[in-house]
Amino acid sequence: MEVRLKEVETSIDRLRSLYEQYYRGIEKLAPTVLQKKVERNLREMRKERIRNTAHRFRLQTQIQKYTTYLTYWQRIERMLEMGQIKRGASGFLVMASQRRREEAGKLDVPEPPCGIEPLILDIDIEEEES
C-alpha cells in the first residue's frame, strides 16, 4: 500500500506540472492519458479496505488534492473557451479585463453622469467627553 500511495502522490504532482505546461503553451495537448491513469488508480485504491489509519488518511488527502486540482483545471478550461482569459505573449494566462486595462492605459473608472454634482455632506460629530 505504501508503494501505491507514493506512486499516486508522484503521479498527481506530475499531472499538475503537465497541466501548467499545457496552459503556458509548452505542451500542445492536455495530459489526458496520465489523468485517466490517476483516476483509475484512485478508484481502485478507494475500493480497497485499508486498515492502517495513516495510509487511509494519506489516500483521502490525495483524493481531495486531486479533486481540487480537477475543479481548478475545469474552471481554467471553461474560462479559456469563453475568452475570459487568454495566453499572453510570455505564455502566462492573462485575464481579459487586465488586458483591456493595459491596452487602454488606465483603469476603467466610470464617469459620473453629466450635470449631476456629487453630494457632499457636512456633518459635525461631537465627541462625548468622559
N, CA, C and O atoms as CSV, one atom per row, in Angstrom:
chain,resi,resn,atom,element,x,y,z
A,1,MET,N,N,0.829,-1.202,0.000
A,1,MET,CA,C,0.000,0.000,0.000
A,1,MET,C,C,0.865,1.254,0.000
A,1,MET,O,O,0.540,2.237,-0.665
A,2,GLU,N,N,1.954,1.218,0.739
A,2,GLU,CA,C,2.861,2.374,0.827
A,2,GLU,C,C,3.395,2.747,-0.554
A,2,GLU,O,O,3.471,3.926,-0.902
A,3,VAL,N,N,3.759,1.744,-1.328
A,3,VAL,CA,C,4.320,1.981,-2.663
A,3,VAL,C,C,3.266,2.590,-3.583
A,3,VAL,O,O,3.558,3.522,-4.333
A,4,ARG,N,N,2.051,2.068,-3.529
A,4,ARG,CA,C,0.976,2.594,-4.381
A,4,ARG,C,C,0.618,4.025,-4.011
A,4,ARG,O,O,0.344,4.844,-4.889
A,5,LEU,N,N,0.619,4.332,-2.713
A,5,LEU,CA,C,0.338,5.702,-2.283
A,5,LEU,C,C,1.407,6.658,-2.803
A,5,LEU,O,O,1.099,7.747,-3.287
A,6,LYS,N,N,2.651,6.242,-2.697
A,6,LYS,CA,C,3.754,7.079,-3.186
A,6,LYS,C,C,3.635,7.297,-4.700
A,6,LYS,O,O,3.889,8.391,-5.204
A,7,GLU,N,N,3.244,6.239,-5.409
A,7,GLU,CA,C,3.074,6.340,-6.864
A,7,GLU,C,C,1.960,7.325,-7.222
A,7,GLU,O,O,2.106,8.121,-8.150
A,8,VAL,N,N,0.852,7.270,-6.489
A,8,VAL,CA,C,-0.269,8.180,-6.745
A,8,VAL,C,C,0.144,9.616,-6.443
A,8,VAL,O,O,-0.200,10.525,-7.198
A,9,GLU,N,N,0.872,9.833,-5.355
A,9,GLU,CA,C,1.331,11.182,-4.998
A,9,GLU,C,C,2.205,11.769,-6.096
A,9,GLU,O,O,2.012,12.916,-6.501
A,10,THR,N,N,3.167,10.986,-6.577
A,10,THR,CA,C,4.050,11.498,-7.636
A,10,THR,C,C,3.288,11.696,-8.944
A,10,THR,O,O,3.579,12.627,-9.694
A,11,SER,N,N,2.311,10.823,-9.225
A,11,SER,CA,C,1.520,10.967,-10.456
A,11,SER,C,C,0.690,12.249,-10.427
A,11,SER,O,O,0.578,12.937,-11.442
A,12,ILE,N,N,0.114,12.570,-9.281
A,12,ILE,CA,C,-0.686,13.792,-9.170
A,12,ILE,C,C,0.204,15.022,-9.321
A,12,ILE,O,O,-0.177,15.984,-9.987
A,13,ASP,N,N,1.378,14.996,-8.712
A,13,ASP,CA,C,2.306,16.122,-8.860
A,13,ASP,C,C,2.766,16.271,-10.306
A,13,ASP,O,O,2.882,17.388,-10.810
A,14,ARG,N,N,3.025,15.161,-10.967
A,14,ARG,CA,C,3.436,15.187,-12.374
A,14,ARG,C,C,2.287,15.709,-13.250
A,14,ARG,O,O,2.517,16.480,-14.182
A,15,LEU,N,N,1.078,15.296,-12.954
A,15,LEU,CA,C,-0.094,15.757,-13.700
A,15,LEU,C,C,-0.276,17.263,-13.549
A,15,LEU,O,O,-0.583,17.956,-14.519
A,16,ARG,N,N,-0.086,17.766,-12.333
A,16,ARG,CA,C,-0.198,19.215,-12.098
A,16,ARG,C,C,0.842,19.970,-12.922
A,16,ARG,O,O,0.535,20.993,-13.532
A,17,SER,N,N,2.065,19.464,-12.937
A,17,SER,CA,C,3.115,20.153,-13.696
A,17,SER,C,C,2.841,20.093,-15.204
A,17,SER,O,O,3.118,21.055,-15.921
A,18,LEU,N,N,2.298,18.971,-15.686
A,18,LEU,CA,C,1.967,18.882,-17.117
A,18,LEU,C,C,0.831,19.829,-17.491
A,18,LEU,O,O,0.846,20.421,-18.570
A,19,TYR,N,N,-0.151,19.976,-16.606
A,19,TYR,CA,C,-1.226,20.926,-16.882
A,19,TYR,C,C,-0.701,22.361,-16.891
A,19,TYR,O,O,-1.144,23.171,-17.705
A,20,GLU,N,N,0.231,22.685,-16.004
A,20,GLU,CA,C,0.820,24.025,-16.018
A,20,GLU,C,C,1.552,24.272,-17.324
A,20,GLU,O,O,1.462,25.360,-17.893
A,21,GLN,N,N,2.282,23.260,-17.807
A,21,GLN,CA,C,2.973,23.398,-19.089
A,21,GLN,C,C,1.971,23.538,-20.232
A,21,GLN,O,O,2.206,24.288,-21.179
A,22,TYR,N,N,0.870,22.826,-20.143
A,22,TYR,CA,C,-0.164,22.919,-21.178
A,22,TYR,C,C,-0.776,24.317,-21.210
A,22,TYR,O,O,-0.983,24.872,-22.290
A,23,TYR,N,N,-1.067,24.892,-20.054
A,23,TYR,CA,C,-1.668,26.221,-20.008
A,23,TYR,C,C,-0.687,27.305,-20.426
A,23,TYR,O,O,-1.106,28.357,-20.908
A,24,ARG,N,N,0.584,27.077,-20.257
A,24,ARG,CA,C,1.587,28.057,-20.687
A,24,ARG,C,C,1.952,27.915,-22.155
A,24,ARG,O,O,2.682,28.745,-22.695
A,25,GLY,N,N,1.453,26.874,-22.805
A,25,GLY,CA,C,1.691,26.703,-24.231
A,25,GLY,C,C,2.900,25.840,-24.544
A,25,GLY,O,O,3.243,25.675,-25.715
A,26,ILE,N,N,3.552,25.286,-23.537
A,26,ILE,CA,C,4.714,24.429,-23.772
A,26,ILE,C,C,4.256,23.087,-24.334
A,26,ILE,O,O,4.815,22.587,-25.310
A,27,GLU,N,N,3.238,22.513,-23.708
A,27,GLU,CA,C,2.628,21.272,-24.193
A,27,GLU,C,C,1.434,21.632,-25.073
A,27,GLU,O,O,0.687,22.560,-24.765
A,28,LYS,N,N,1.260,20.899,-26.161
A,28,LYS,CA,C,0.184,21.214,-27.103
A,28,LYS,C,C,-1.133,20.532,-26.731
A,28,LYS,O,O,-2.205,21.026,-27.081
A,29,LEU,N,N,-1.059,19.406,-26.029
A,29,LEU,CA,C,-2.263,18.664,-25.654
A,29,LEU,C,C,-2.348,18.520,-24.146
A,29,LEU,O,O,-1.332,18.449,-23.454
A,30,ALA,N,N,-3.565,18.478,-23.653
A,30,ALA,CA,C,-3.776,18.258,-22.219
A,30,ALA,C,C,-3.358,16.820,-21.880
A,30,ALA,O,O,-3.528,15.924,-22.707
A,31,PRO,N,N,-2.819,16.587,-20.689
A,31,PRO,CA,C,-2.337,15.241,-20.317
A,31,PRO,C,C,-3.471,14.303,-19.905
A,31,PRO,O,O,-3.559,13.908,-18.742
A,32,THR,N,N,-4.328,13.950,-20.844
A,32,THR,CA,C,-5.496,13.130,-20.529
A,32,THR,C,C,-5.132,11.681,-20.220
A,32,THR,O,O,-5.820,11.034,-19.429
A,33,VAL,N,N,-4.066,11.156,-20.825
A,33,VAL,CA,C,-3.690,9.762,-20.583
A,33,VAL,C,C,-3.269,9.578,-19.131
A,33,VAL,O,O,-3.713,8.643,-18.465
A,34,LEU,N,N,-2.411,10.474,-18.640
A,34,LEU,CA,C,-1.979,10.395,-17.249
A,34,LEU,C,C,-3.147,10.667,-16.303
A,34,LEU,O,O,-3.227,10.071,-15.230
A,35,GLN,N,N,-4.032,11.548,-16.689
A,35,GLN,CA,C,-5.196,11.863,-15.862
A,35,GLN,C,C,-6.081,10.625,-15.701
A,35,GLN,O,O,-6.543,10.344,-14.595
A,36,LYS,N,N,-6.322,9.886,-16.778
A,36,LYS,CA,C,-7.125,8.666,-16.708
A,36,LYS,C,C,-6.449,7.633,-15.810
A,36,LYS,O,O,-7.112,6.930,-15.047
A,37,LYS,N,N,-5.119,7.548,-15.910
A,37,LYS,CA,C,-4.370,6.592,-15.088
A,37,LYS,C,C,-4.507,6.936,-13.602
A,37,LYS,O,O,-4.712,6.048,-12.774
A,38,VAL,N,N,-4.393,8.218,-13.267
A,38,VAL,CA,C,-4.523,8.648,-11.874
A,38,VAL,C,C,-5.933,8.366,-11.371
A,38,VAL,O,O,-6.102,7.875,-10.255
A,39,GLU,N,N,-6.942,8.668,-12.175
A,39,GLU,CA,C,-8.323,8.406,-11.781
A,39,GLU,C,C,-8.563,6.917,-11.549
A,39,GLU,O,O,-9.237,6.534,-10.593
A,40,ARG,N,N,-8.012,6.086,-12.420
A,40,ARG,CA,C,-8.178,4.639,-12.289
A,40,ARG,C,C,-7.511,4.137,-11.006
A,40,ARG,O,O,-8.092,3.331,-10.279
A,41,ASN,N,N,-6.289,4.614,-10.726
A,41,ASN,CA,C,-5.586,4.199,-9.508
A,41,ASN,C,C,-6.346,4.630,-8.259
A,41,ASN,O,O,-6.482,3.852,-7.315
A,42,LEU,N,N,-6.838,5.859,-8.248
A,42,LEU,CA,C,-7.581,6.338,-7.085
A,42,LEU,C,C,-8.876,5.549,-6.890
A,42,LEU,O,O,-9.248,5.236,-5.759
A,43,ARG,N,N,-9.557,5.230,-7.978
A,43,ARG,CA,C,-10.791,4.461,-7.889
A,43,ARG,C,C,-10.532,3.066,-7.326
A,43,ARG,O,O,-11.280,2.583,-6.476
A,44,GLU,N,N,-9.464,2.421,-7.808
A,44,GLU,CA,C,-9.122,1.082,-7.312
A,44,GLU,C,C,-8.725,1.116,-5.844
A,44,GLU,O,O,-9.133,0.250,-5.069
A,45,MET,N,N,-7.942,2.099,-5.461
A,45,MET,CA,C,-7.493,2.187,-4.072
A,45,MET,C,C,-8.651,2.535,-3.141
A,45,MET,O,O,-8.663,2.105,-1.987
A,46,ARG,N,N,-9.613,3.299,-3.620
A,46,ARG,CA,C,-10.761,3.675,-2.805
A,46,ARG,C,C,-11.627,2.457,-2.485
A,46,ARG,O,O,-12.265,2.412,-1.433
A,47,LYS,N,N,-11.653,1.470,-3.385
A,47,LYS,CA,C,-12.456,0.269,-3.175
A,47,LYS,C,C,-11.838,-0.670,-2.135
A,47,LYS,O,O,-12.545,-1.452,-1.500
A,48,GLU,N,N,-10.520,-0.586,-1.965
A,48,GLU,CA,C,-9.850,-1.471,-1.016
A,48,GLU,C,C,-10.182,-1.069,0.418
A,48,GLU,O,O,-10.452,0.094,0.718
A,49,ARG,N,N,-10.151,-2.059,1.277
A,49,ARG,CA,C,-10.368,-1.799,2.701
A,49,ARG,C,C,-9.000,-1.603,3.345
A,49,ARG,O,O,-8.223,-2.550,3.472
A,50,ILE,N,N,-8.714,-0.369,3.750
A,50,ILE,CA,C,-7.413,-0.029,4.326
A,50,ILE,C,C,-7.558,0.023,5.842
A,50,ILE,O,O,-8.354,0.796,6.375
A,51,ARG,N,N,-6.786,-0.801,6.523
A,51,ARG,CA,C,-6.869,-0.866,7.981
A,51,ARG,C,C,-5.939,0.141,8.650
A,51,ARG,O,O,-6.232,0.631,9.741
A,52,ASN,N,N,-4.832,0.446,8.006
A,52,ASN,CA,C,-3.870,1.383,8.586
A,52,ASN,C,C,-4.430,2.802,8.470
A,52,ASN,O,O,-4.715,3.277,7.371
A,53,THR,N,N,-4.583,3.466,9.606
A,53,THR,CA,C,-5.180,4.799,9.626
A,53,THR,C,C,-4.330,5.818,8.877
A,53,THR,O,O,-4.867,6.692,8.196
A,54,ALA,N,N,-3.023,5.715,8.993
A,54,ALA,CA,C,-2.134,6.658,8.305
A,54,ALA,C,C,-2.266,6.522,6.791
A,54,ALA,O,O,-2.302,7.519,6.070
A,55,HIS,N,N,-2.337,5.272,6.315
A,55,HIS,CA,C,-2.496,5.057,4.864
A,55,HIS,C,C,-3.855,5.552,4.382
A,55,HIS,O,O,-3.964,6.150,3.312
A,56,ARG,N,N,-4.890,5.297,5.182
A,56,ARG,CA,C,-6.220,5.756,4.824
A,56,ARG,C,C,-6.272,7.282,4.765
A,56,ARG,O,O,-6.892,7.852,3.868
A,57,PHE,N,N,-5.612,7.945,5.732
A,57,PHE,CA,C,-5.564,9.406,5.749
A,57,PHE,C,C,-4.814,9.940,4.529
A,57,PHE,O,O,-5.254,10.898,3.894
A,58,ARG,N,N,-3.679,9.315,4.206
A,58,ARG,CA,C,-2.909,9.760,3.030
A,58,ARG,C,C,-3.712,9.588,1.746
A,58,ARG,O,O,-3.659,10.439,0.858
A,59,LEU,N,N,-4.453,8.490,1.647
A,59,LEU,CA,C,-5.275,8.268,0.460
A,59,LEU,C,C,-6.367,9.325,0.370
A,59,LEU,O,O,-6.582,9.892,-0.701
A,60,GLN,N,N,-7.057,9.602,1.462
A,60,GLN,CA,C,-8.101,10.624,1.451
A,60,GLN,C,C,-7.527,11.996,1.101
A,60,GLN,O,O,-8.162,12.775,0.389
A,61,THR,N,N,-6.330,12.290,1.599
A,61,THR,CA,C,-5.672,13.559,1.282
A,61,THR,C,C,-5.382,13.657,-0.209
A,61,THR,O,O,-5.596,14.707,-0.814
A,62,GLN,N,N,-4.899,12.575,-0.803
A,62,GLN,CA,C,-4.597,12.587,-2.235
A,62,GLN,C,C,-5.865,12.696,-3.074
A,62,GLN,O,O,-5.863,13.344,-4.120
A,63,ILE,N,N,-6.939,12.072,-2.626
A,63,ILE,CA,C,-8.213,12.182,-3.340
A,63,ILE,C,C,-8.708,13.625,-3.306
A,63,ILE,O,O,-9.161,14.152,-4.322
A,64,GLN,N,N,-8.623,14.256,-2.153
A,64,GLN,CA,C,-9.051,15.653,-2.031
A,64,GLN,C,C,-8.166,16.574,-2.868
A,64,GLN,O,O,-8.653,17.504,-3.511
A,65,LYS,N,N,-6.869,16.307,-2.852
A,65,LYS,CA,C,-5.927,17.108,-3.635
A,65,LYS,C,C,-6.258,17.006,-5.128
A,65,LYS,O,O,-6.307,18.014,-5.834
A,66,TYR,N,N,-6.483,15.780,-5.593
A,66,TYR,CA,C,-6.803,15.575,-6.999
A,66,TYR,C,C,-8.132,16.247,-7.360
A,66,TYR,O,O,-8.247,16.865,-8.419
A,67,THR,N,N,-9.120,16.128,-6.494
A,67,THR,CA,C,-10.419,16.747,-6.753
A,67,THR,C,C,-10.297,18.261,-6.846
A,67,THR,O,O,-10.922,18.886,-7.703
A,68,THR,N,N,-9.495,18.849,-5.970
A,68,THR,CA,C,-9.278,20.299,-6.012
A,68,THR,C,C,-8.610,20.711,-7.313
A,68,THR,O,O,-9.036,21.672,-7.954
A,69,TYR,N,N,-7.564,19.990,-7.709
A,69,TYR,CA,C,-6.890,20.293,-8.973
A,69,TYR,C,C,-7.843,20.131,-10.150
A,69,TYR,O,O,-7.847,20.954,-11.065
A,70,LEU,N,N,-8.656,19.065,-10.132
A,70,LEU,CA,C,-9.580,18.807,-11.224
A,70,LEU,C,C,-10.575,19.954,-11.382
A,70,LEU,O,O,-10.868,20.371,-12.502
A,71,THR,N,N,-11.095,20.463,-10.269
A,71,THR,CA,C,-12.012,21.602,-10.304
A,71,THR,C,C,-11.315,22.826,-10.884
A,71,THR,O,O,-11.899,23.543,-11.697
A,72,TYR,N,N,-10.078,23.070,-10.477
A,72,TYR,CA,C,-9.303,24.212,-10.980
A,72,TYR,C,C,-9.067,24.083,-12.476
A,72,TYR,O,O,-9.242,25.051,-13.215
A,73,TRP,N,N,-8.671,22.901,-12.929
A,73,TRP,CA,C,-8.401,22.705,-14.356
A,73,TRP,C,C,-9.662,22.884,-15.178
A,73,TRP,O,O,-9.611,23.471,-16.259
A,74,GLN,N,N,-10.783,22.397,-14.696
A,74,GLN,CA,C,-12.043,22.570,-15.424
A,74,GLN,C,C,-12.435,24.042,-15.501
A,74,GLN,O,O,-12.945,24.495,-16.525
A,75,ARG,N,N,-12.197,24.792,-14.421
A,75,ARG,CA,C,-12.526,26.217,-14.428
A,75,ARG,C,C,-11.645,26.978,-15.421
A,75,ARG,O,O,-12.132,27.837,-16.156
A,76,ILE,N,N,-10.351,26.660,-15.439
A,76,ILE,CA,C,-9.434,27.326,-16.382
A,76,ILE,C,C,-9.821,26.992,-17.819
A,76,ILE,O,O,-9.826,27.880,-18.672
A,77,GLU,N,N,-10.147,25.729,-18.106
A,77,GLU,CA,C,-10.577,25.332,-19.448
A,77,GLU,C,C,-11.822,26.100,-19.874
A,77,GLU,O,O,-11.907,26.586,-21.002
A,78,ARG,N,N,-12.785,26.206,-18.966
A,78,ARG,CA,C,-14.037,26.920,-19.273
A,78,ARG,C,C,-13.760,28.394,-19.547
A,78,ARG,O,O,-14.334,28.977,-20.466
A,79,MET,N,N,-12.876,28.996,-18.743
A,79,MET,CA,C,-12.549,30.415,-18.944
A,79,MET,C,C,-11.802,30.627,-20.262
A,79,MET,O,O,-12.006,31.637,-20.936
A,80,LEU,N,N,-10.942,29.683,-20.629
A,80,LEU,CA,C,-10.250,29.783,-21.922
A,80,LEU,C,C,-11.246,29.694,-23.075
A,80,LEU,O,O,-11.153,30.456,-24.038
A,81,GLU,N,N,-12.187,28.777,-22.981
A,81,GLU,CA,C,-13.172,28.605,-24.039
A,81,GLU,C,C,-14.080,29.816,-24.174
A,81,GLU,O,O,-14.473,30.178,-25.283
A,82,MET,N,N,-14.418,30.448,-23.047
A,82,MET,CA,C,-15.306,31.605,-23.073
A,82,MET,C,C,-14.567,32.889,-23.441
A,82,MET,O,O,-15.204,33.909,-23.703
A,83,GLY,N,N,-13.243,32.855,-23.465
A,83,GLY,CA,C,-12.474,34.039,-23.817
A,83,GLY,C,C,-12.224,34.969,-22.656
A,83,GLY,O,O,-11.778,36.099,-22.860
A,84,GLN,N,N,-12.499,34.525,-21.435
A,84,GLN,CA,C,-12.256,35.370,-20.269
A,84,GLN,C,C,-10.776,35.491,-19.969
A,84,GLN,O,O,-10.327,36.506,-19.436
A,85,ILE,N,N,-10.011,34.452,-20.312
A,85,ILE,CA,C,-8.556,34.518,-20.181
A,85,ILE,C,C,-7.932,34.030,-21.476
A,85,ILE,O,O,-8.513,33.217,-22.195
A,86,LYS,N,N,-6.754,34.531,-21.759
A,86,LYS,CA,C,-6.019,34.122,-22.948
A,86,LYS,C,C,-4.563,33.933,-22.559
A,86,LYS,O,O,-4.106,34.421,-21.526
A,87,ARG,N,N,-3.858,33.224,-23.398
A,87,ARG,CA,C,-2.432,33.072,-23.165
A,87,ARG,C,C,-1.738,34.350,-23.625
A,87,ARG,O,O,-1.946,34.802,-24.751
A,88,GLY,N,N,-0.914,34.934,-22.755
A,88,GLY,CA,C,-0.201,36.155,-23.087
A,88,GLY,C,C,1.017,35.870,-23.944
A,88,GLY,O,O,1.268,34.722,-24.312
A,89,ALA,N,N,1.773,36.908,-24.262
A,89,ALA,CA,C,2.959,36.760,-25.101
A,89,ALA,C,C,4.004,35.892,-24.415
A,89,ALA,O,O,4.734,35.157,-25.080
A,90,SER,N,N,4.081,35.971,-23.104
A,90,SER,CA,C,5.070,35.194,-22.368
A,90,SER,C,C,4.580,33.792,-22.063
A,90,SER,O,O,5.304,33.010,-21.447
A,91,GLY,N,N,3.364,33.455,-22.480
A,91,GLY,CA,C,2.829,32.132,-22.235
A,91,GLY,C,C,1.978,32.042,-20.988
A,91,GLY,O,O,1.365,31.003,-20.742
A,92,PHE,N,N,1.922,33.089,-20.200
A,92,PHE,CA,C,1.128,33.062,-18.985
A,92,PHE,C,C,-0.315,33.408,-19.313
A,92,PHE,O,O,-0.596,34.075,-20.309
A,93,LEU,N,N,-1.220,32.952,-18.472
A,93,LEU,CA,C,-2.623,33.271,-18.663
A,93,LEU,C,C,-2.873,34.699,-18.217
A,93,LEU,O,O,-2.410,35.115,-17.155
A,94,VAL,N,N,-3.606,35.451,-19.028
A,94,VAL,CA,C,-3.885,36.849,-18.742
A,94,VAL,C,C,-5.389,37.038,-18.760
A,94,VAL,O,O,-6.063,36.625,-19.704
A,95,MET,N,N,-5.905,37.652,-17.733
A,95,MET,CA,C,-7.333,37.933,-17.678
A,95,MET,C,C,-7.679,38.948,-18.762
A,95,MET,O,O,-6.902,39.864,-19.032
A,96,ALA,N,N,-8.829,38.785,-19.373
A,96,ALA,CA,C,-9.240,39.678,-20.453
A,96,ALA,C,C,-9.407,41.107,-19.954
A,96,ALA,O,O,-9.045,42.051,-20.656
A,97,SER,N,N,-9.952,41.281,-18.750
A,97,SER,CA,C,-10.132,42.630,-18.219
A,97,SER,C,C,-8.785,43.302,-17.960
A,97,SER,O,O,-8.639,44.507,-18.169
A,98,GLN,N,N,-7.807,42.527,-17.506
A,98,GLN,CA,C,-6.471,43.079,-17.281
A,98,GLN,C,C,-5.850,43.511,-18.607
A,98,GLN,O,O,-5.197,44.552,-18.677
A,99,ARG,N,N,-6.053,42.713,-19.663
A,99,ARG,CA,C,-5.531,43.074,-20.975
A,99,ARG,C,C,-6.148,44.372,-21.462
A,99,ARG,O,O,-5.445,45.239,-21.981
A,100,ARG,N,N,-7.456,44.513,-21.300
A,100,ARG,CA,C,-8.126,45.731,-21.764
A,100,ARG,C,C,-7.596,46.950,-21.024
A,100,ARG,O,O,-7.374,47.995,-21.635
A,101,ARG,N,N,-7.391,46.828,-19.716
A,101,ARG,CA,C,-6.864,47.960,-18.949
A,101,ARG,C,C,-5.464,48.331,-19.413
A,101,ARG,O,O,-5.140,49.511,-19.538
A,102,GLU,N,N,-4.632,47.322,-19.669
A,102,GLU,CA,C,-3.280,47.610,-20.130
A,102,GLU,C,C,-3.305,48.266,-21.498
A,102,GLU,O,O,-2.511,49.166,-21.772
A,103,GLU,N,N,-4.214,47.822,-22.362
A,103,GLU,CA,C,-4.319,48.419,-23.688
A,103,GLU,C,C,-4.826,49.850,-23.618
A,103,GLU,O,O,-4.372,50.710,-24.373
A,104,ALA,N,N,-5.760,50.107,-22.721
A,104,ALA,CA,C,-6.309,51.456,-22.584
A,104,ALA,C,C,-5.350,52.374,-21.833
A,104,ALA,O,O,-5.411,53.594,-21.983
A,105,GLY,N,N,-4.476,51.798,-21.036
A,105,GLY,CA,C,-3.500,52.602,-20.303
A,105,GLY,C,C,-4.047,53.216,-19.026
A,105,GLY,O,O,-3.370,54.019,-18.385
A,106,LYS,N,N,-5.247,52.852,-18.655
A,106,LYS,CA,C,-5.820,53.394,-17.431
A,106,LYS,C,C,-6.824,52.404,-16.877
A,106,LYS,O,O,-7.213,51.457,-17.561
A,107,LEU,N,N,-7.232,52.613,-15.670
A,107,LEU,CA,C,-8.260,51.789,-15.052
A,107,LEU,C,C,-9.626,52.206,-15.568
A,107,LEU,O,O,-9.837,53.370,-15.908
A,108,ASP,N,N,-10.532,51.282,-15.626
A,108,ASP,CA,C,-11.896,51.577,-16.064
A,108,ASP,C,C,-12.667,52.177,-14.897
A,108,ASP,O,O,-13.264,51.449,-14.103
A,109,VAL,N,N,-12.658,53.498,-14.791
A,109,VAL,CA,C,-13.398,54.191,-13.738
A,109,VAL,C,C,-14.572,54.884,-14.399
A,109,VAL,O,O,-14.370,55.734,-15.266
A,110,PRO,N,N,-15.789,54.546,-14.014
A,110,PRO,CA,C,-16.935,55.167,-14.677
A,110,PRO,C,C,-17.025,56.652,-14.329
A,110,PRO,O,O,-16.797,57.053,-13.187
A,111,GLU,N,N,-17.357,57.448,-15.323
A,111,GLU,CA,C,-17.544,58.885,-15.130
A,111,GLU,C,C,-18.936,59.122,-14.571
A,111,GLU,O,O,-19.867,58.392,-14.913
A,112,PRO,N,N,-19.100,60.135,-13.712
A,112,PRO,CA,C,-20.447,60.425,-13.217
A,112,PRO,C,C,-21.293,60.978,-14.362
A,112,PRO,O,O,-20.757,61.595,-15.283
A,113,PRO,N,N,-22.619,60.762,-14.314
A,113,PRO,CA,C,-23.490,61.272,-15.372
A,113,PRO,C,C,-23.386,62.800,-15.474
A,113,PRO,O,O,-23.200,63.485,-14.468
A,114,CYS,N,N,-23.505,63.314,-16.677
A,114,CYS,CA,C,-23.369,64.754,-16.915
A,114,CYS,C,C,-24.426,65.546,-16.147
A,114,CYS,O,O,-25.579,65.127,-16.051
A,115,GLY,N,N,-24.022,66.688,-15.606
A,115,GLY,CA,C,-24.930,67.589,-14.939
A,115,GLY,C,C,-25.254,67.217,-13.504
A,115,GLY,O,O,-26.018,67.927,-12.851
A,116,ILE,N,N,-24.706,66.141,-13.000
A,116,ILE,CA,C,-25.006,65.737,-11.627
A,116,ILE,C,C,-23.793,66.050,-10.761
A,116,ILE,O,O,-22.688,65.556,-10.989
A,117,GLU,N,N,-24.036,66.875,-9.774
A,117,GLU,CA,C,-22.966,67.231,-8.828
A,117,GLU,C,C,-22.888,66.172,-7.741
A,117,GLU,O,O,-23.918,65.645,-7.322
A,118,PRO,N,N,-21.700,65.855,-7.281
A,118,PRO,CA,C,-21.605,64.894,-6.185
A,118,PRO,C,C,-22.187,65.487,-4.907
A,118,PRO,O,O,-22.053,66.685,-4.658
A,119,LEU,N,N,-22.809,64.680,-4.126
A,119,LEU,CA,C,-23.426,65.098,-2.876
A,119,LEU,C,C,-22.361,65.140,-1.790
A,119,LEU,O,O,-21.714,64.136,-1.492
A,120,ILE,N,N,-22.191,66.329,-1.201
A,120,ILE,CA,C,-21.205,66.491,-0.133
A,120,ILE,C,C,-21.962,66.798,1.142
A,120,ILE,O,O,-22.709,67.774,1.217
A,121,LEU,N,N,-21.767,65.973,2.123
A,121,LEU,CA,C,-22.438,66.165,3.399
A,121,LEU,C,C,-21.461,66.780,4.387
A,121,LEU,O,O,-20.334,66.309,4.542
A,122,ASP,N,N,-21.904,67.836,5.051
A,122,ASP,CA,C,-21.089,68.486,6.068
A,122,ASP,C,C,-21.702,68.125,7.418
A,122,ASP,O,O,-22.678,68.734,7.856
A,123,ILE,N,N,-21.127,67.151,8.051
A,123,ILE,CA,C,-21.669,66.654,9.301
A,123,ILE,C,C,-20.657,66.925,10.410
A,123,ILE,O,O,-19.484,66.565,10.307
A,124,ASP,N,N,-21.135,67.561,11.464
A,124,ASP,CA,C,-20.302,67.764,12.631
A,124,ASP,C,C,-20.569,66.653,13.625
A,124,ASP,O,O,-21.713,66.397,14.001
A,125,ILE,N,N,-19.530,66.016,14.033
A,125,ILE,CA,C,-19.659,64.961,15.015
A,125,ILE,C,C,-19.086,65.452,16.328
A,125,ILE,O,O,-17.899,65.763,16.432
A,126,GLU,N,N,-19.934,65.515,17.312
A,126,GLU,CA,C,-19.487,65.969,18.628
A,126,GLU,C,C,-19.030,64.779,19.419
A,126,GLU,O,O,-19.729,63.771,19.524
A,127,GLU,N,N,-17.840,64.909,19.979
A,127,GLU,CA,C,-17.303,63.841,20.791
A,127,GLU,C,C,-17.835,63.954,22.192
A,127,GLU,O,O,-17.915,65.049,22.748
A,128,GLU,N,N,-18.190,62.856,22.751
A,128,GLU,CA,C,-18.719,62.831,24.099
A,128,GLU,C,C,-17.550,62.787,25.074
A,128,GLU,O,O,-16.696,61.904,24.993
A,129,GLU,N,N,-17.518,63.723,25.973
A,129,GLU,CA,C,-16.423,63.795,26.953
A,129,GLU,C,C,-16.756,62.913,28.132
A,129,GLU,O,O,-17.883,62.912,28.627
A,130,SER,N,N,-15.758,62.157,28.580
A,130,SER,CA,C,-15.981,61.285,29.716
A,130,SER,C,C,-15.507,61.891,30.984
A,130,SER,O,O,-15.624,61.276,32.044
